[in-house]
Amino acid sequence: MKNVLNDDFQRIAESNLSFDEFRNRSFLITGATGLIGSLLVRTLLYCNHVHRLNLKVYAVVRSIDKARSIFGETDGDLEYVVCDLAKDAITCSGHCDYFIHAAAVTTSKLMVSDPVGTIRTAIDGTEKLLKLAVAQKAKAFVYISSMEIYGQPKEEGRTSEKDLGYIDISTVRSCYPEGKRMCECLCNAYAAQYGLNVKSARLAQTFGAGILPTENRVFAQFARSAMNGEDIVLHTTGESEGNYVYTADAVRAILTLLVKGESGEAYNIANEESHTTIRNMAELVASEIAGNKIKVVIDIPEDSASLGYAPPVKMWLDSSKMRALGWKPTVGMVEAYKRMICWMQN
Ligand SMILES: NC(=O)c1ccc[n+]([C@@H]2O[C@H](COP(=O)([O-])OP(=O)(O)OC[C@H]3O[C@@H](n4cnc5c(N)ncnc54)[C@H](O)[C@@H]3O)[C@@H](O)[C@H]2O)c1
């Protein structure tokens, strides 16, 4: 397929999303130069064009050059808001109806080298956004959270939104999941105290077409190994059970939550069928994607703690609450890799 990303956008535009709710509305999206944020911006601009929605997107970015390299020159429907959420106040030139807060420190190495910055970006950044949303009388706000907030949940059965597990806060890397927990709590506090319509999207590991050239998370590393015919090297034993969702499915879920999610609630966003250990996912890529021309090698570095890997978990995310809103995932694991690699090759 030549333009797999356009195909994703088209599928979203033809989906059961309530596009009429977005007509003549404005969106503020943080983390807009990141994986999820950039796809949200591009999806909205695509749907604006196809459905003639007359919508406006304010993309919050730290680097305008990076933003231009992704979106090109802005048109009337896209405006950049330059802001480092850890340091700067945020102002927006216009009114915003919908907020999607996707900015966060997501690099494992940074979580362990700058845990204070990771927490400050999470808490201070989220509070700035929540305040702005209250001041602007926003229609809805989605906070992008993570399955990592579960920590170590119970091992039997599926993990649903009420099953919070253990997080060892003496471990530096916990700055990320514990920060996410506090941000969700802050969102719920704003819902209770200021009546803000805010909900949290607990994303499984999200990958697929649209990843950025700088992406270096494990899914991108596996895909590059398959593309280059090189063995996949695991820096852990790979026993952690991963929960995954395809990029366009995640984008559709987040837009569904804006309209249909209950205020003060959290929703797991995962393709329950895309559930496997890291090791098995690596084996799957080696066999199904690379046709067994590469193999999986385990090489655990001595200083592995400094790499900031999440602790191993056994967790199978239950996405029934999200599915009850009319959302369902459409792309499985092998197809997700094929689409991502197709995008990377083009
Ligand atoms: N992709 C996944 O697999 C996944 C899984 C679970 C949760 N999430 C969550 O989804 C959200 C988006 O993640 P992503 O995959 O797009 O990550 P990403 O690293 O691609 O994007 C993160 C974005 O946040 C921005 N950012 C970081 N610090 C900032 C600051 N101080 N001020 C302003 N912007 C700042 C970055 O510039 C970047 O644009 C994050 O909250 C992440 O925790 C992602």
The ligand as a Tripos MOL2 file, in Angstrom:
@<TRIPOS>MOLECULE
LIG
   44    48     1     0     0
SMALL
NO_CHARGES

@<TRIPOS>ATOM
      1 N1          3.0740    5.6220   22.6360 N.am      1 LIG1
      2 C1          2.8140    4.8060   23.6250 C.2       1 LIG1
      3 O1          3.0470    3.6040   23.5090 O.2       1 LIG1
      4 C2          2.1460    5.3010   24.8870 C.ar      1 LIG1
      5 C3          1.6700    4.3420   25.8000 C.ar      1 LIG1
      6 C4          1.0540    4.7620   26.9600 C.ar      1 LIG1
      7 C5          0.9070    6.1230   27.2240 C.ar      1 LIG1
      8 N2          1.3960    7.0300   26.3370 N.ar      1 LIG1
      9 C6          1.2210    8.4460   26.6670 C.3       1 LIG1
     10 O2          0.7420    9.1050   25.5260 O.3       1 LIG1
     11 C7          1.2130   10.4530   25.5220 C.3       1 LIG1
     12 C8          1.8790   10.7160   24.1880 C.3       1 LIG1
     13 O3          2.9760    9.8130   24.0510 O.3       1 LIG1
     14 P1          3.7600    9.6390   22.7040 P.3       1 LIG1
     15 O4          3.8870    8.1940   22.4600 O.co2     1 LIG1
     16 O5          3.1930   10.5120   21.6470 O.co2     1 LIG1
     17 O6          5.1780   10.1960   23.1650 O.3       1 LIG1
     18 P2          6.2020   11.1280   22.4000 P.3       1 LIG1
     19 O7          7.4580   11.0800   23.1850 O.co2     1 LIG1
     20 O8          6.2500   10.7760   20.9680 O.co2     1 LIG1
     21 O9          5.5320   12.5560   22.5580 O.3       1 LIG1
     22 C9          5.5640   13.2820   23.7630 C.3       1 LIG1
     23 C10         5.4180   14.7430   23.4310 C.3       1 LIG1
     24 O10         5.4360   15.5070   24.6570 O.3       1 LIG1
     25 C11         6.2090   16.6470   24.4240 C.3       1 LIG1
     26 N3          6.7570   17.1660   25.6770 N.ar      1 LIG1
     27 C12         7.5540   16.5260   26.5690 C.ar      1 LIG1
     28 N4          7.8840   17.3660   27.5430 N.ar      1 LIG1
     29 C13         7.2750   18.5570   27.2880 C.ar      1 LIG1
     30 C14         7.2430   19.8280   27.9360 C.ar      1 LIG1
     31 N5          7.9480   20.0690   29.0510 N.pl3     1 LIG1
     32 N6          6.5100   20.8220   27.3740 N.ar      1 LIG1
     33 C15         5.8220   20.6160   26.2350 C.ar      1 LIG1
     34 N7          5.8160   19.4310   25.5680 N.ar      1 LIG1
     35 C16         6.5430   18.4320   26.1000 C.ar      1 LIG1
     36 C17         7.3130   16.1980   23.4860 C.3       1 LIG1
     37 O11         7.9070   17.3020   22.8270 O.3       1 LIG1
     38 C18         6.5320   15.2950   22.5460 C.3       1 LIG1
     39 O12         5.9660   16.0630   21.5050 O.3       1 LIG1
     40 C19         2.1640   10.5860   26.7230 C.3       1 LIG1
     41 O13         1.4640   11.1510   27.7930 O.3       1 LIG1
     42 C20         2.5170    9.1520   27.0340 C.3       1 LIG1
     43 O14         2.8220    8.9880   28.3940 O.3       1 LIG1
     44 C21         2.0120    6.6540   25.1690 C.ar      1 LIG1
@<TRIPOS>BOND
     1     1     2 1
     2     2     3 2
     3     2     4 1
     4     4     5 ar
     5     4    44 ar
     6     5     6 ar
     7     6     7 ar
     8     7     8 ar
     9     8     9 1
    10     8    44 ar
    11     9    10 1
    12     9    42 1
    13    10    11 1
    14    11    12 1
    15    11    40 1
    16    12    13 1
    17    13    14 1
    18    14    15 2
    19    14    16 1
    20    14    17 1
    21    17    18 1
    22    18    19 2
    23    18    20 1
    24    18    21 1
    25    21    22 1
    26    22    23 1
    27    23    24 1
    28    23    38 1
    29    24    25 1
    30    25    26 1
    31    25    36 1
    32    26    27 ar
    33    26    35 ar
    34    27    28 ar
    35    28    29 ar
    36    29    30 ar
    37    29    35 ar
    38    30    31 1
    39    30    32 ar
    40    32    33 ar
    41    33    34 ar
    42    34    35 ar
    43    36    37 1
    44    36    38 1
    45    38    39 1
    46    40    41 1
    47    40    42 1
    48    42    43 1
@<TRIPOS>SUBSTRUCTURE
     1 LIG1         1 GROUP 0 **** ****
